Amino acid sequence: MPSVEVGGAAGWRPKHLHKQYQQKHHHYTQQQQHQPPSHPHPHPPPQQQPLEIREVWADNVDREFKLIRAAIEHFPYVSMDTEFPGVIHHPPASVHHSTLTPSQRYALLKSNVDALHLIQVGLVFAASPSSPPALAFQINLREFDPRVHRHAPDSVRLLASSGVDLAAHRARGVSARAFAALLMSSGLVCNPDVAWVTFCSAYDFAYLVKVLMGRKLPRALPEFLRYVRVYFGAAVYDVKHMARVAVDSYGEVALLGGLERVAGALRVRRAAGRGHQAASDSVLTWDTFREMARLYFPKECSLDVCAGVIYGLELRHGDATTKPKPAKVRAALRC
């Protein structure tokens, strides 16, 4: 996110080997009490075979999504990140973002996402919560043109300096409509067997929901969260939220901050690509997730306390506005 070859290190495995992990996809498990990890500052994990990031453009998108459809059967854990042209709407100068309520934060997010265009989506696949990433895709979209579309200039300059070629995106990128259709038929969304791993993911999910809906975001936060739940399921793990749980449980203040800082505190190195590109950040998110899970959530189902929470947009459990009739919602979304 902005400054806010097949068969990698893991091979193909039969689907039945992943059933043992599906029991972890529950939303309302009470938090278990854990002893602090015995090695809060581990040695770096052993080096893995280099991971190829597969660049996806309009001329190869159909072929790459065939690989994605095949991969999801064997690698049902997906790390996701997006790149977009910054934010243009901010809270008043006298109001700090941390003091906003979840509904106020969503209103601000909606005003930005509705006005801006998605640039990149990174998708990284793994076999289990402890497995290294096996496949990485970077989908390059074509809609954004800085000459005519609103954007945050500093964010766009940062993306350009990080290797994002916006002229190539306009010339060769995948259309948002084509990407939405392929995503809907890929097996990635509306699939309860898929788990999603992200970092500070409110904007990431908001852009994907907007693309999948083909229109502006829902007016209110509870409705948006219902769309996220239907498209992406309950097995959503936001590493930023996981870090906050670890801080609250163990006092690990080094885990506060952005992705690079949290990864550095865990001694996780960037394994592929460059920062501020969606696939590279997705790989770093995944490796940070699995190291954090190993250290701070080692017990069976201990990750359940983190499932289904998007950092900064949490609503209290039991809010009556968050639970519509599932059949009606699924029919509306055509899943």
Order of alpha helices (4+ residues) and beta strands (2+ residues): alpha-beta-alpha-beta-alpha-beta-beta-alpha-alpha-alpha-beta-alpha-alpha-beta-alpha-alpha-alpha-alpha
